[in-house]
Amino acid sequence: MKKFLCVLAVIVIAIIGIVTVSRVHSVRANNRALVAYFSATGNTAAVADRLANAIGANVFAIVPADIYTAEDLDWKNDKSRSSMEMADRSSRPAITNTIDNIEQYDVIFVGFPIWWGREPSVVDTFLESHDFNGKTIVLFATSGSTPTTADAAENIRPIVPNATVVDGARFPVDVTADELKTWAGEWL
Ligand SMILES: Cc1cc2nc3c(=O)[nH]c(=O)nc-3n(C[C@H](O)[C@H](O)[C@H](O)COP(=O)(O)O)c2cc1C
């Protein structure tokens, strides 16, 4: 009887162990956050990669069909490609890629450089190319000096009316992984 009870106890402990391990595993595999970003000169890419690593999320780079050259990015020239795109609210520069499995994500952190106070038009193309129904989109940005993503949030809300768009944060390029993790924790 004693032997039987010992064997039973071992079996029960083993089952509890297996259930616990598989739950931990499924929580990890069930990470429902994505970091998507556009970056023309690398600043936002650096912050996006740091954020994705810090929270264990997948990362998606929004790649324009025509990559922006230094000339394209010349904001002092009102005839440069970026100046003309940003002056036209309906501009939707083509992108090369879309997220295949958007349904697996609940929270999408969307990062970009601030251009003319708001999100670059190519980010609008990205947003219009997916079904964000019921999802939470948390904005983050880098910039020269513009301190918030408030104007971008205002522009983006009507573009994705069925999503909850969070006016997130503007980060300095050297924001730390710990700071990003603490910030992102609110939506995870
Ligand atoms: C076309 C253009 C417009 C910009 N407009 C602004 C702006 O309105 N406010 C600001 O603070 N920075 C502005 N910047 C600076 C970028 O936001 C900043 O350098 C950003 O970190 C670049 O990110 P990236 O390296 O990911 O492209 C602008 C840059 C470009 C190229």
The ligand as an SDF file (V2000), in Angstrom:
LIG
                    3D

 31 33  0  0  0  0  0  0  0  0999 V2000
   11.1910   64.6050  -44.4200 C   0  0  0  0  0  0  0  0  0  0  0  0
   11.5060   64.7230  -42.9610 C   0  0  0  0  0  0  0  0  0  0  0  0
   10.6810   65.4590  -42.1400 C   0  0  0  0  0  0  0  0  0  0  0  0
   10.9600   65.5640  -40.7740 C   0  0  0  0  0  0  0  0  0  0  0  0
   10.1010   66.2770  -39.9680 N   0  0  0  0  0  0  0  0  0  0  0  0
   10.3470   66.3590  -38.6430 C   0  0  0  0  0  0  0  0  0  0  0  0
    9.4460   67.0450  -37.7740 C   0  0  0  0  0  0  0  0  0  0  0  0
    8.4050   67.5680  -38.1740 O   0  0  0  0  0  0  0  0  0  0  0  0
    9.7610   67.1230  -36.4410 N   0  0  0  0  0  0  0  0  0  0  0  0
   10.9100   66.5830  -35.9380 C   0  0  0  0  0  0  0  0  0  0  0  0
   11.1500   66.6990  -34.7490 O   0  0  0  0  0  0  0  0  0  0  0  0
   11.7620   65.8750  -36.7460 N   0  0  0  0  0  0  0  0  0  0  0  0
   11.5060   65.7460  -38.0620 C   0  0  0  0  0  0  0  0  0  0  0  0
   12.3560   65.0290  -38.8620 N   0  0  0  0  0  0  0  0  0  0  0  0
   13.4960   64.3350  -38.2430 C   0  0  0  0  0  0  0  0  0  0  0  0
   13.1960   62.8440  -38.0170 C   0  0  0  0  0  0  0  0  0  0  0  0
   11.9610   62.6570  -37.3660 O   0  0  0  0  0  0  0  0  0  0  0  0
   14.2920   62.1920  -37.1600 C   0  0  0  0  0  0  0  0  0  0  0  0
   15.5600   62.4060  -37.7030 O   0  0  0  0  0  0  0  0  0  0  0  0
   14.0200   60.6900  -36.9960 C   0  0  0  0  0  0  0  0  0  0  0  0
   14.7020   60.2110  -35.8570 O   0  0  0  0  0  0  0  0  0  0  0  0
   14.4730   59.8800  -38.2180 C   0  0  0  0  0  0  0  0  0  0  0  0
   14.1300   58.5420  -37.9960 O   0  0  0  0  0  0  0  0  0  0  0  0
   14.5970   57.3620  -38.9580 P   0  0  0  0  0  0  0  0  0  0  0  0
   16.1290   57.3310  -38.8730 O   0  0  0  0  0  0  0  0  0  0  0  0
   13.9890   56.1440  -38.3640 O   0  0  0  0  0  0  0  0  0  0  0  0
   14.1290   57.6630  -40.3290 O   0  0  0  0  0  0  0  0  0  0  0  0
   12.1070   64.9220  -40.2260 C   0  0  0  0  0  0  0  0  0  0  0  0
   12.9420   64.1860  -41.0750 C   0  0  0  0  0  0  0  0  0  0  0  0
   12.6470   64.0840  -42.4190 C   0  0  0  0  0  0  0  0  0  0  0  0
   13.5390   63.2670  -43.3050 C   0  0  0  0  0  0  0  0  0  0  0  0
  1  2  1  0
  2  3  1  0
  2 30  2  0
  3  4  2  0
  4  5  1  0
  4 28  1  0
  5  6  2  0
  6  7  1  0
  6 13  1  0
  7  8  2  0
  7  9  1  0
  9 10  1  0
 10 11  2  0
 10 12  1  0
 12 13  2  0
 13 14  1  0
 14 15  1  0
 14 28  1  0
 15 16  1  0
 16 17  1  0
 16 18  1  0
 18 19  1  0
 18 20  1  0
 20 21  1  0
 20 22  1  0
 22 23  1  0
 23 24  1  0
 24 25  2  0
 24 26  1  0
 24 27  1  0
 28 29  2  0
 29 30  1  0
 30 31  1  0
M  END
$$$$
